[in-house]
């Protein structure tokens, strides 16, 4: 059974990986995609996929950046066929999925924070997370003074609770962003202990998954 066929099989959501980007996170000003062209040039898809398949595969990657959660695709093949422009006949689309290097090459099922089962692609996910990091950094620049003071206080707090995170600025900012999202969701103006603990645990999971580049 190839990867495309596996996508079509019923799978318990308990056995699926969790998509790391919450459905509430938006990238409304995300006007470009950082394309890892060297990785693509050496990829199996580039060397083995037909021109027809590669064009649809690439279009689905672009479309994923405008979905919810950002960076995912629906599992419904007929819906995916309609999302391509111009639309592809549903039966034709299924045959393109079933090929060894098909239009969903590299995509796999995941479960999102809202319970949806959708498709994720490891490279797309990494690009989205990096874009979110850049978004957070840009937001910090617009309110540098208050943000930096908050980061300094958070770093001091983390130094006693999670020193390995406190030593990595990118991880500290991830924790800060996670807390701020929780505060906005919960409607409180000051962070709670539960929100801080949840942010630390989320950061530890990202570190284990390799979403933070190690400093040279």
Secondary structure in CASP SS format (residue, H / E / C, confidence):
PFRMAT SS
TARGET T0000
AUTHOR 0000-0000-0000
METHOD secondary structure of the structure
MODEL  1
X C 1.00
X C 1.00
X H 1.00
X H 1.00
X H 1.00
X H 1.00
X H 1.00
X C 1.00
X C 1.00
X C 1.00
X C 1.00
X C 1.00
X H 1.00
X H 1.00
X H 1.00
X C 1.00
X E 1.00
X E 1.00
X C 1.00
X C 1.00
X C 1.00
X C 1.00
X C 1.00
X C 1.00
X C 1.00
X C 1.00
X C 1.00
X C 1.00
X C 1.00
X C 1.00
X C 1.00
X C 1.00
X C 1.00
X C 1.00
X C 1.00
X C 1.00
X H 1.00
X H 1.00
X H 1.00
X H 1.00
X H 1.00
X C 1.00
X C 1.00
X H 1.00
X H 1.00
X H 1.00
X H 1.00
X H 1.00
X C 1.00
X C 1.00
X H 1.00
X H 1.00
X H 1.00
X H 1.00
X H 1.00
X H 1.00
X H 1.00
X H 1.00
X H 1.00
X H 1.00
X H 1.00
X H 1.00
X H 1.00
X H 1.00
X C 1.00
X C 1.00
X C 1.00
X C 1.00
X C 1.00
X C 1.00
X C 1.00
X C 1.00
X E 1.00
X C 1.00
X C 1.00
X C 1.00
X H 1.00
X H 1.00
X H 1.00
X H 1.00
X H 1.00
X H 1.00
X H 1.00
X C 1.00
X C 1.00
X C 1.00
X C 1.00
X C 1.00
X C 1.00
X H 1.00
X H 1.00
X H 1.00
X H 1.00
X H 1.00
X H 1.00
X H 1.00
X H 1.00
X H 1.00
X C 1.00
X C 1.00
X C 1.00
X C 1.00
X C 1.00
X C 1.00
X C 1.00
X C 1.00
X E 1.00
X E 1.00
X E 1.00
X E 1.00
X E 1.00
X C 1.00
X C 1.00
X C 1.00
X C 1.00
X C 1.00
X E 1.00
X E 1.00
X E 1.00
X E 1.00
X E 1.00
X H 1.00
X H 1.00
X H 1.00
X H 1.00
X H 1.00
X H 1.00
X H 1.00
X H 1.00
X H 1.00
X H 1.00
X H 1.00
X H 1.00
X H 1.00
X H 1.00
X H 1.00
X H 1.00
X H 1.00
X H 1.00
X H 1.00
X H 1.00
X H 1.00
X C 1.00
X H 1.00
X H 1.00
X H 1.00
X H 1.00
X H 1.00
X H 1.00
X H 1.00
X H 1.00
X H 1.00
X H 1.00
X H 1.00
X H 1.00
X H 1.00
X H 1.00
X H 1.00
X H 1.00
X H 1.00
X H 1.00
X C 1.00
X H 1.00
X H 1.00
X H 1.00
X H 1.00
X C 1.00
X C 1.00
X H 1.00
X H 1.00
X H 1.00
X H 1.00
X H 1.00
X H 1.00
X H 1.00
X H 1.00
X H 1.00
X H 1.00
X H 1.00
X H 1.00
X H 1.00
X H 1.00
X H 1.00
X H 1.00
X H 1.00
X H 1.00
X C 1.00
X C 1.00
X C 1.00
X C 1.00
X C 1.00
X C 1.00
X H 1.00
X H 1.00
X H 1.00
X H 1.00
X H 1.00
X H 1.00
X H 1.00
X H 1.00
X H 1.00
X H 1.00
X H 1.00
X H 1.00
X H 1.00
X H 1.00
X H 1.00
X H 1.00
X H 1.00
X C 1.00
X C 1.00
X C 1.00
X C 1.00
X C 1.00
X C 1.00
X C 1.00
END
